[in-house]
Amino acid sequence: MAQIGAFTRNDDGSFTGVIRTLNINTKATIKPAAKDSERSPDYRVAAGGVELGAGWSKAAKDTGAEYISLKIDDPSFNAPVYATLVQGDNGEHKLIWSR
């Protein structure tokens, strides 16, 4: 697993930061979303005013640590990117991808 982003949590519960891969280097936000149903996303991911994905609040089964499970997609991607936003050191949140 590789870190593809770094975010800071804001007072309103949103996150601001950067998503950085070999092809992408963009500022992004992860904002709480109004839930329409139990399965609706808890967060929306946007960059440059364009929605790129959604996220769901989760907790690790063994430790209870909270994290956000994200699905990020863009027409330039071959497939959606699944990532996890976890709290790191000094208030930083790390965006870790997996496939």
N, CA and C atoms as a LAMMPS dump frame, in Angstrom:
ITEM: TIMESTEP
0
ITEM: NUMBER OF ATOMS
297
ITEM: BOX BOUNDS ff ff ff
-5.0000000000000000e+02 5.0000000000000000e+02
-5.0000000000000000e+02 5.0000000000000000e+02
-5.0000000000000000e+02 5.0000000000000000e+02
ITEM: ATOMS id mol type element x y z
1 1 1 N 0.849 -1.18 0
2 1 2 C 0 0 0
3 1 3 C 0.892 1.239 0
4 2 1 N 0.476 2.221 -0.776
5 2 2 C 1.266 3.434 -0.906
6 2 3 C 0.429 4.654 -0.567
7 3 1 N 1.07 5.629 0.021
8 3 2 C 0.384 6.876 0.347
9 3 3 C 0.286 7.726 -0.911
10 4 1 N -0.947 8.139 -1.246
11 4 2 C -1.153 8.976 -2.432
12 4 3 C -1.729 10.341 -2.067
13 5 1 N -1.794 10.645 -0.776
14 5 2 C -2.322 11.94 -0.39
15 5 3 C -2.094 12.239 1.072
16 6 1 N -2.199 13.519 1.393
17 6 2 C -2.087 13.99 2.774
18 6 3 C -3.168 15.042 2.975
19 7 1 N -3.9 14.917 4.073
20 7 2 C -5.022 15.799 4.352
21 7 3 C -4.98 16.292 5.786
22 8 1 N -5.61 17.439 6.002
23 8 2 C -5.771 18.009 7.325
24 8 3 C -7.26 18.137 7.614
25 9 1 N -7.669 17.741 8.813
26 9 2 C -9.08 17.834 9.194
27 9 3 C -9.383 19.264 9.637
28 10 1 N -10.48 19.806 9.132
29 10 2 C -10.923 21.158 9.468
30 10 3 C -11.958 21.109 10.597
31 11 1 N -12.24 22.25 11.186
32 11 2 C -13.192 22.329 12.296
33 11 3 C -14.594 21.87 11.908
34 12 1 N -14.966 21.999 10.642
35 12 2 C -16.312 21.619 10.202
36 12 3 C -16.429 20.13 9.84
37 13 1 N -15.359 19.355 10.076
38 13 2 C -15.387 17.923 9.782
39 13 3 C -14.929 17.562 8.385
40 14 1 N -14.624 18.562 7.567
41 14 2 C -14.111 18.294 6.221
42 14 3 C -12.591 18.134 6.284
43 15 1 N -12.028 17.658 5.18
44 15 2 C -10.581 17.475 5.067
45 15 3 C -10.111 18.207 3.814
46 16 1 N -8.974 18.871 3.904
47 16 2 C -8.365 19.507 2.733
48 16 3 C -6.948 18.971 2.591
49 17 1 N -6.533 18.793 1.347
50 17 2 C -5.19 18.285 1.123
51 17 3 C -4.887 18.097 -0.338
52 18 1 N -3.995 17.159 -0.605
53 18 2 C -3.506 16.913 -1.955
54 18 3 C -3.564 15.423 -2.258
55 19 1 N -4.003 15.105 -3.48
56 19 2 C -3.897 13.748 -4.007
57 19 3 C -2.777 13.784 -5.033
58 20 1 N -1.795 12.882 -4.851
59 20 2 C -0.614 12.913 -5.713
60 20 3 C -0.263 11.486 -6.142
61 21 1 N -0.3 11.261 -7.467
62 21 2 C 0.115 9.977 -8.042
63 21 3 C 1.076 10.285 -9.187
64 22 1 N 1.408 9.274 -9.977
65 22 2 C 2.282 9.516 -11.129
66 22 3 C 1.62 10.441 -12.148
67 23 1 N 0.28 10.392 -12.26
68 23 2 C -0.434 11.189 -13.258
69 23 3 C -1.234 12.348 -12.684
70 24 1 N -1.438 12.369 -11.381
71 24 2 C -2.293 13.384 -10.754
72 24 3 C -1.535 14.096 -9.647
73 25 1 N -1.698 15.402 -9.588
74 25 2 C -1.179 16.21 -8.483
75 25 3 C -2.165 17.352 -8.314
76 26 1 N -3.18 17.144 -7.446
77 26 2 C -4.242 18.129 -7.334
78 26 3 C -4.679 18.345 -5.895
79 27 1 N -5.1 19.559 -5.605
80 27 2 C -5.702 19.853 -4.311
81 27 3 C -7.094 19.237 -4.3
82 28 1 N -7.487 18.704 -3.152
83 28 2 C -8.782 18.037 -3.058
84 28 3 C -9.423 18.306 -1.703
85 29 1 N -10.728 18.113 -1.644
86 29 2 C -11.468 18.215 -0.389
87 29 3 C -12.304 16.946 -0.202
88 30 1 N -12.472 16.587 1.037
89 30 2 C -13.348 15.483 1.421
90 30 3 C -14.321 16.092 2.422
91 31 1 N -15.583 16.257 1.984
92 31 2 C -16.565 16.965 2.801
93 31 3 C -17.684 16.029 3.258
94 32 1 N -18.165 16.235 4.5
95 32 2 C -19.314 15.453 4.953
96 32 3 C -20.501 15.673 4.024
97 33 1 N -21.259 14.605 3.788
98 33 2 C -22.408 14.667 2.884
99 33 3 C -23.689 14.369 3.653
100 34 1 N -24.765 14.982 3.212
101 34 2 C -26.076 14.676 3.779
102 34 3 C -26.46 13.267 3.345
103 35 1 N -26.883 12.454 4.302
104 35 2 C -27.236 11.066 3.986
105 35 3 C -28.709 10.961 3.638
106 36 1 N -28.971 10.393 2.443
107 36 2 C -30.343 10.155 1.984
108 36 3 C -30.873 8.821 2.485
109 37 1 N -29.952 7.889 2.714
110 37 2 C -30.33 6.567 3.199
111 37 3 C -29.156 5.989 3.987
112 38 1 N -29.364 4.813 4.566
113 38 2 C -28.317 4.179 5.357
114 38 3 C -27.074 3.865 4.532
115 39 1 N -27.248 3.588 3.245
116 39 2 C -26.133 3.223 2.366
117 39 3 C -25.484 4.421 1.685
118 40 1 N -26.065 5.594 1.827
119 40 2 C -25.508 6.793 1.197
120 40 3 C -24.12 7.084 1.761
121 41 1 N -23.257 7.693 0.952
122 41 2 C -21.916 8.032 1.43
123 41 3 C -21.967 9.059 2.557
124 42 1 N -20.981 8.959 3.434
125 42 2 C -20.832 9.926 4.521
126 42 3 C -20.038 11.146 4.062
127 43 1 N -19.255 10.988 2.991
128 43 2 C -18.385 12.052 2.48
129 43 3 C -18.425 12.093 0.957
130 44 1 N -18.105 13.264 0.405
131 44 2 C -17.92 13.449 -1.036
132 44 3 C -16.513 13.991 -1.265
133 45 1 N -15.85 13.493 -2.3
134 45 2 C -14.498 13.903 -2.654
135 45 3 C -14.578 14.79 -3.888
136 46 1 N -13.911 15.942 -3.857
137 46 2 C -13.929 16.855 -5.004
138 46 3 C -12.541 17.462 -5.213
139 47 1 N -12.272 17.792 -6.467
140 47 2 C -11.038 18.487 -6.84
141 47 3 C -11.374 19.452 -7.96
142 48 1 N -10.978 20.692 -7.82
143 48 2 C -11.252 21.684 -8.853
144 48 3 C -12.737 21.852 -9.137
145 49 1 N -13.579 21.661 -8.128
146 49 2 C -15.015 21.815 -8.308
147 49 3 C -15.704 20.619 -8.942
148 50 1 N -14.956 19.537 -9.19
149 50 2 C -15.504 18.338 -9.817
150 50 3 C -15.523 17.204 -8.787
151 51 1 N -16.672 16.532 -8.68
152 51 2 C -16.754 15.404 -7.755
153 51 3 C -15.992 14.217 -8.316
154 52 1 N -15.113 13.652 -7.482
155 52 2 C -14.286 12.52 -7.889
156 52 3 C -14.649 11.227 -7.192
157 53 1 N -15.402 11.312 -6.103
158 53 2 C -15.682 10.077 -5.392
159 53 3 C -16.496 10.293 -4.139
160 54 1 N -16.571 9.204 -3.372
161 54 2 C -17.372 9.192 -2.156
162 54 3 C -16.657 8.39 -1.085
163 55 1 N -17.064 8.623 0.168
164 55 2 C -16.432 7.92 1.279
165 55 3 C -17.426 7.51 2.343
166 56 1 N -17.081 6.448 3.055
167 56 2 C -17.928 5.91 4.114
168 56 3 C -17.113 5.781 5.394
169 57 1 N -17.686 6.22 6.512
170 57 2 C -17.031 6.088 7.816
171 57 3 C -17.007 4.624 8.221
172 58 1 N -15.868 4.174 8.708
173 58 2 C -15.688 2.775 9.122
174 58 3 C -14.889 2.741 10.424
175 59 1 N -14.852 1.566 11.034
176 59 2 C -14.018 1.323 12.212
177 59 3 C -13.353 -0.039 12.048
178 60 1 N -12.075 -0.114 12.385
179 60 2 C -11.333 -1.373 12.292
180 60 3 C -11.907 -2.379 13.286
181 61 1 N -12.099 -3.603 12.835
182 61 2 C -12.692 -4.646 13.68
183 61 3 C -11.838 -4.964 14.904
184 62 1 N -10.525 -5.047 14.71
185 62 2 C -9.668 -5.469 15.81
186 62 3 C -9.299 -4.345 16.778
187 63 1 N -9.128 -3.112 16.281
188 63 2 C -8.697 -2.017 17.158
189 63 3 C -9.775 -0.976 17.421
190 64 1 N -10.791 -0.936 16.576
191 64 2 C -11.826 0.087 16.712
192 64 3 C -11.405 1.442 16.157
193 65 1 N -10.203 1.516 15.563
194 65 2 C -9.717 2.778 14.992
195 65 3 C -10.631 3.218 13.854
196 66 1 N -10.996 4.487 13.859
197 66 2 C -11.877 5.021 12.826
198 66 3 C -11.083 5.434 11.596
199 67 1 N -11.696 5.251 10.427
200 67 2 C -11.094 5.648 9.164
201 67 3 C -12.208 5.911 8.163
202 68 1 N -11.847 6.44 6.996
203 68 2 C -12.811 6.67 5.93
204 68 3 C -12.395 5.829 4.734
205 69 1 N -13.312 4.999 4.268
206 69 2 C -13.097 4.175 3.086
207 69 3 C -13.599 4.956 1.876
208 70 1 N -12.711 5.202 0.905
209 70 2 C -13.033 6.042 -0.246
210 70 3 C -12.984 5.268 -1.557
211 71 1 N -13.861 5.647 -2.467
212 71 2 C -13.815 5.176 -3.851
213 71 3 C -13.674 6.424 -4.706
214 72 1 N -12.56 6.511 -5.424
215 72 2 C -12.259 7.687 -6.252
216 72 3 C -12.207 7.234 -7.706
217 73 1 N -12.859 8.003 -8.586
218 73 2 C -12.88 7.629 -9.999
219 73 3 C -12.839 8.878 -10.865
220 74 1 N -12.341 8.708 -12.067
221 74 2 C -12.212 9.795 -13.031
222 74 3 C -12.159 9.155 -14.418
223 75 1 N -12.673 9.811 -15.45
224 75 2 C -12.609 9.224 -16.79
225 75 3 C -11.189 8.869 -17.255
226 76 1 N -10.186 9.533 -16.686
227 76 2 C -8.811 9.232 -17.081
228 76 3 C -8.256 7.972 -16.408
229 77 1 N -8.97 7.415 -15.414
230 77 2 C -8.52 6.211 -14.713
231 77 3 C -8.94 4.965 -15.492
232 78 1 N -8.12 3.93 -15.448
233 78 2 C -8.494 2.632 -16.024
234 78 3 C -9.561 1.948 -15.185
235 79 1 N -9.513 2.171 -13.887
236 79 2 C -10.453 1.57 -12.944
237 79 3 C -10.533 2.482 -11.72
238 80 1 N -11.606 2.37 -10.949
239 80 2 C -11.693 3.178 -9.727
240 80 3 C -10.535 2.86 -8.781
241 81 1 N -10.169 3.856 -7.993
242 81 2 C -9.145 3.691 -6.978
243 81 3 C -9.847 3.596 -5.629
244 82 1 N -9.524 2.566 -4.877
245 82 2 C -10.054 2.409 -3.529
246 82 3 C -8.963 2.852 -2.569
247 83 1 N -9.327 3.688 -1.62
248 83 2 C -8.342 4.248 -0.709
249 83 3 C -8.92 4.345 0.698
250 84 1 N -8.03 4.496 1.649
251 84 2 C -8.401 4.635 3.047
252 84 3 C -7.752 5.891 3.593
253 85 1 N -8.544 6.736 4.235
254 85 2 C -8.022 7.928 4.882
255 85 3 C -7.876 7.609 6.362
256 86 1 N -6.629 7.563 6.84
257 86 2 C -6.336 7.214 8.23
258 86 3 C -5.566 8.34 8.896
259 87 1 N -5.759 8.463 10.196
260 87 2 C -5.046 9.504 10.93
261 87 3 C -3.599 9.088 11.116
262 88 1 N -2.709 10.014 10.799
263 88 2 C -1.28 9.776 10.965
264 88 3 C -0.758 10.585 12.139
265 89 1 N 0.474 10.988 12.044
266 89 2 C 1.115 11.767 13.096
267 89 3 C 0.817 13.253 12.957
268 90 1 N 0.837 13.954 14.063
269 90 2 C 0.715 15.419 14.102
270 90 3 C -0.53 15.946 13.407
271 91 1 N -1.645 15.213 13.494
272 91 2 C -2.898 15.68 12.92
273 91 3 C -3.053 15.464 11.434
274 92 1 N -2.017 14.947 10.798
275 92 2 C -2.09 14.662 9.366
276 92 3 C -2.92 13.387 9.155
277 93 1 N -3.67 13.366 8.078
278 93 2 C -4.412 12.176 7.666
279 93 3 C -3.802 11.692 6.353
280 94 1 N -3.499 10.402 6.289
281 94 2 C -2.847 9.815 5.124
282 94 3 C -3.87 9.127 4.25
283 95 1 N -3.792 9.355 2.941
284 95 2 C -4.63 8.676 1.976
285 95 3 C -3.82 7.521 1.397
286 96 1 N -4.238 6.294 1.719
287 96 2 C -3.533 5.084 1.313
288 96 3 C -4.367 4.36 0.278
289 97 1 N -3.804 4.014 -0.865
290 97 2 C -4.584 3.367 -1.92
291 97 3 C -4.371 1.865 -1.904
292 98 1 N -5.341 1.182 -2.492
293 98 2 C -5.244 -0.256 -2.698
294 98 3 C -6.011 -0.617 -3.955
295 99 1 N -5.716 -1.761 -4.518
296 99 2 C -6.438 -2.191 -5.719
297 99 3 C -6.73 -3.66 -5.602
